[in-house]
């Protein structure tokens, strides 16, 4: 069973690397960069290798047994 986190948006979007740091999956930007580049992170069911990808309300990020939901 996946552990689920929700990140409420403060602005229009949050970047993927920031989302990973916000829920303490990545300690810093370097960790986030390599997790994403190594293909370990999925956005809306597809592997994405762009750490700077913009996430909007409704987007879902999966990393191992963790799911991040972007909410308004």
N, C-alpha and C positions, 0 to 999 in steps of 0.2 A: 504494500500500500504506500502510495506516495505521500510525502509530507508537502502540504500546500501552504504557500505564502501568498498574500495579496499585497500589491504595492499600489496605493492610491496615487494617482497623478497629481502633481502640484501645478504643472504646466500642461502644454499640449502633448508632450511625449517624454520618455526617459530612454536613454541609450542602453543597449544591451549590457555593456560592461558595468554601467552604473547600477543596473538592476541586480546583477550578480553580486556586486559589493553590498548593496542595500540589505540583502538577506544573509550576508556573511558566508556566501559560498566561496567568494574570492576575497583574499585579504587585501589586495590592492589591484591597481590597473594592470600590472604585469601578469599576475595570476589570471585575471579575467582574459587578457589577451591570449595567453597560451591555451586556456580551456577552450576558447572559441576557435582559435586557429587549428587546434588538434581535432576539431569536429566533434567535441563532446557535448555541445549544446544544440538543442533544437528549438526553433521558433515556429509555432503553429504547425508542428509535426514535420518540419523540414530542417535539416542541418544547415546552419548559417555560420559562415566564417567571418562575418563583419562585426567586430566588437562595437563599432559605432552605429550599428543598425538602430533606427528609431523604433521604439515600441509604443504603441498607442493603446487606448482602452480596448479591452477585448482580446489582446494578444496573450498568448500562453507560451512560457519558456519552460523547457524540460531539461534537467541535468540529473542523470542517474535516477535516484529515487526522490528527487525534489521537483516540485512544479511551482512556477511563479505565475500568478495571474495579474495582469495589469488592469486596474479598475479606475473608474472615475470617482 
